[in-house]
Amino acid sequence: MNIQHFEKGFHYNDKELLTVARKIGKLATYCKKIKDEGSYIRVEAEFRKTEKKRDAMKVSITVKLPKKVLRAESRRPDVTEALDRCVEKLKGQVRKYKELHQSKGRMQMLLKHQK
């Protein structure tokens, strides 16, 4: 799994980097294509000076898969909270991708639409 991370306005410590990798790795349990060489995950975290403290950290995750690009973005006061929210958003997208791009899933979708 190829994970690229970019930071703007702050830096991850070693413990946070391991947490990021672990949380992103959970997405691979939903779809094995995330682990392929043709796929990659880009994590961008940015600290922004805003009036609303709850929007201080902006995290966006882009997952490039064969035939599809999935994306999630979240603004929270803490980087781990924003990361959790992005992973939560991506779970549904990954599941839908898996259903549509596996032969078994495509057949089920076709049968569902014929009824």
N, C-alpha and C positions, 0 to 999 in steps of 0.2 A: 504494500500500500504506500503510495507516494503522497505525503502530507507536506505542504508548504505553508509556512506561517509568516505573517508580516505584522509588525507592530509599529504604531505611530503614536508618539507622545508618552509611551511607557514601555517597560521591558518585562517579559515573563522571567520569573526565577526558575530554577531547575525543577522544583516541585510542581509549579504551574504548568510547565511544558509537559511533564509526565501526565498530569491531569488532562490536558488538552488531547494528547495522543490516546489516552484511555477512553475518553468520552467519544472521540471521533471513531475509534475502533469499534465501538458498539454498533455503529451503522453497518459495519461489515457483517454482522450477524443476521441482518435482514436481507442482504443481497451479496452473493459471492463475487459478482462482477466488480465490486468496489475494490477488491484486492488485486484485480488484474493489472498488468503493466500498462494497458491502454487507458487506465483511469487515474485520476488524481484528485486530491482534495486541497483546496486553497482556503486558509483561515486568515482573515484580516481582523485585527483588533486595533481600535483607535480610541485614545482618550481625547475627549472634546470638552472644552470649557463652555458649559451651557448654564443658563439660569436655572434650569430644572436639574437638580442633582441626580434625579432618577434616570436621566438620559446621558450621563457622563461617559459611559463606555458603550461604544458601538462595535458589535462583532458581526461579521458577515462570513458565511461559509458557502463556497461554491464547490459542487461535486460534479466533475466532468466524467460522464459515462459514455459508452458507445451509443451513439444516436440521440443523446439527451444530455442537457446540462441542468442540474438541480441547484437551487439557491435559496438561502434563508438569511435573514438579517434581524438583529434584535438590539435594542438599546436598553440598558439596565445600569444600576449604580455600580455593580461589580462585574468583573470580567467572567467569573465562573457562572454567575446567574445568566448573563447574556449568552454564554456558550451553551448552557443547559437548554435554554429556550430555543436556540437555533437547532440543536440536535433533535429536540422534540418536534419542531416543525418539519425537519428533514425526514423523520421516521415515516410519516405518512406518504411523502413523495417517493421515498425509496420503495416502500411496499407497492405503491401503484406502478412504479417503473418495473418492478419485478413481475407483477401480474401481466403487464402488457408485453414484456419482452422475453418471456419464457414460453415455450411451445405449449405446455400444459395450461398456462394462464391465458394464452390467446384463445385456445379452444373454449375455455370456460366463458370468456368474455363474448365470443361469438354466439355461443348457445344462449347466453343471458339476453343478448340483443335480439335474437330470433323469436323469443317468446312474447 
